[in-house]
Amino acid sequence: MNEKLRREVDKVNPTLNLPPIDARSPDVRVGNANEAAVRQQYGSNYGRSAVPYRPPAISNVLPHR
């Protein structure tokens, strides 16, 4: 009975013995950063600094009346 049920299940949902991540996996899935994402994150510091670009903080000062 178990073998018969197993064959029925395998017909519907065949299992492939593949690794979840291999050399052909996309960079995003593996966890590597791609150049476009790094350029976006580092902004004007790309190629100049190891610190990502952060715009100056905006001070929320109310103007005098």
VENTARA-V637578 format. One record per pair of residues at least 12 apart in sequence whose C-alpha atoms are under 6 Angstrom apart, sorted by sequence separation. I is the first residue (numbers start at 0). J is the second residue. If there is no record, write none. Layout:
i=I j=J
i=I j=J
This chain:
none
